[in-house]
Amino acid sequence: MKKYAAIMLPGTNDLIKYFVELVKPEAKKVLFIGAALAETAIELVEKFAIEPTLITNNEEELAMMRLSLGGSAIRIIYMEYQSIDLPENEFDFVIAQVSLNHTKRRQYYKEIAKVLKPEGEFFLGEIVQKKSLDPI
């Protein structure tokens, strides 16, 4: 498989580490929410026999991902995060990064719960401010 140069967002390596530690052999279907997870999806596809789906709500990112990931096992779909049009109870894992701030949070969580299997697991990574900024 072609290797891609990547700059991982802060926390992405930890997210991969926790996924690797928690992945169950029978877990096959993984939903990645957010274009920032394209490189993570590639890495996990190389390590595990998963069926990955990646959704993004940005048309420009969608086009870029389709160009760079063409021919990979990753299914890439344009979709709004607060209206996930995928089958219920479909995914063993949902991994989201830098996607929560673009949505209505309550609806976002309802949609994730809808597509996640009852015994499935949800990983969420977001960029947060750890300390207050200096006044301007």
C-alpha positions in Angstrom: 0.0 0.0 0.0 1.2 3.5 -0.8 2.6 5.4 2.2 1.3 8.9 2.9 3.0 11.7 4.7 0.9 12.9 7.6 0.8 15.4 10.3 -1.3 14.0 13.0 -3.4 16.3 15.1 -2.6 16.5 18.8 -3.9 13.4 20.5 -4.2 11.3 17.4 -1.4 9.0 18.4 -3.1 8.4 21.8 -6.3 7.7 20.0 -4.7 5.1 17.8 -3.0 3.5 20.9 -6.2 3.2 22.8 -8.0 1.8 19.7 -5.2 -0.8 19.3 -5.5 -1.8 23.0 -9.3 -2.0 23.0 -10.0 -3.5 19.5 -11.7 -6.8 19.6 -10.9 -9.5 17.0 -14.6 -9.6 16.0 -14.8 -5.9 15.6 -14.9 -5.2 11.9 -16.8 -2.0 11.0 -15.3 1.3 12.0 -16.8 4.8 11.3 -14.4 7.7 11.1 -16.0 11.1 11.5 -14.0 14.1 10.2 -11.5 14.5 7.4 -8.7 14.8 10.0 -9.0 11.1 10.5 -8.0 10.0 6.9 -4.4 9.2 7.9 -5.6 7.4 11.1 -7.9 5.3 8.9 -5.1 4.4 6.6 -2.9 3.3 9.6 -5.6 1.2 11.2 -6.5 -0.5 7.8 -2.9 -1.5 7.6 -2.9 -3.0 11.1 -6.4 -4.6 11.3 -8.9 -6.3 9.1 -11.5 -3.6 9.4 -14.2 -2.2 7.1 -13.7 1.5 7.3 -16.1 4.2 6.4 -15.1 7.9 6.7 -17.6 10.8 6.6 -16.8 14.4 6.2 -19.1 17.5 6.0 -16.7 19.5 3.8 -16.9 19.1 0.0 -13.4 20.3 -0.6 -11.9 17.8 1.9 -14.0 15.1 0.3 -12.5 15.8 -3.1 -9.0 15.9 -1.7 -9.5 12.6 0.2 -10.9 10.9 -2.8 -7.9 11.9 -4.8 -5.4 10.9 -2.2 -7.1 7.7 -1.0 -8.3 6.5 -4.3 -8.0 2.7 -4.5 -7.8 2.3 -0.8 -10.3 0.1 1.2 -11.7 3.3 2.9 -15.3 4.2 1.8 -15.5 8.0 1.8 -18.9 9.8 2.0 -20.0 13.4 2.2 -22.5 13.7 5.0 -23.6 16.2 7.7 -22.6 14.9 11.1 -26.0 15.8 12.8 -27.8 13.7 10.1 -25.8 10.4 9.6 -27.6 8.5 6.9 -26.1 5.0 7.6 -27.8 1.9 8.9 -28.6 1.6 12.6 -26.4 -0.6 14.8 -23.9 -0.8 12.0 -20.5 0.0 13.6 -18.3 -1.6 16.2 -16.4 1.6 16.7 -17.0 5.2 15.9 -13.9 7.4 16.0 -14.4 11.2 15.7 -11.9 14.0 15.7 -12.4 17.7 15.3 -16.0 17.2 14.3 -18.0 18.1 17.4 -17.5 21.9 17.1 -19.3 21.9 13.7 -22.5 20.4 15.0 -25.5 20.7 17.3 -24.0 18.4 20.0 -27.2 16.7 21.2 -28.1 15.7 17.7 -24.5 14.7 17.0 -24.5 12.2 19.9 -28.0 10.9 19.0 -26.7 10.1 15.5 -23.6 8.3 16.8 -25.7 6.3 19.2 -28.0 5.3 16.3 -25.2 3.9 14.1 -23.1 2.3 16.9 -23.8 -1.3 17.9 -25.1 -1.7 21.4 -21.7 -3.1 22.5 -19.8 -0.7 20.3 -17.4 2.0 21.5 -17.1 5.7 20.7 -13.8 7.6 20.7 -13.9 11.4 20.5 -10.9 13.7 20.1 -11.3 17.5 20.0 -8.9 20.4 20.1 -9.5 22.3 23.3 -8.0 25.3 25.0 -6.0 24.3 28.1 -5.4 27.8 29.4 -6.9 31.2 28.9 -5.4 33.4 26.2 -3.7 36.7 26.9 -6.1 39.7 26.4 -5.5 41.6 23.2 
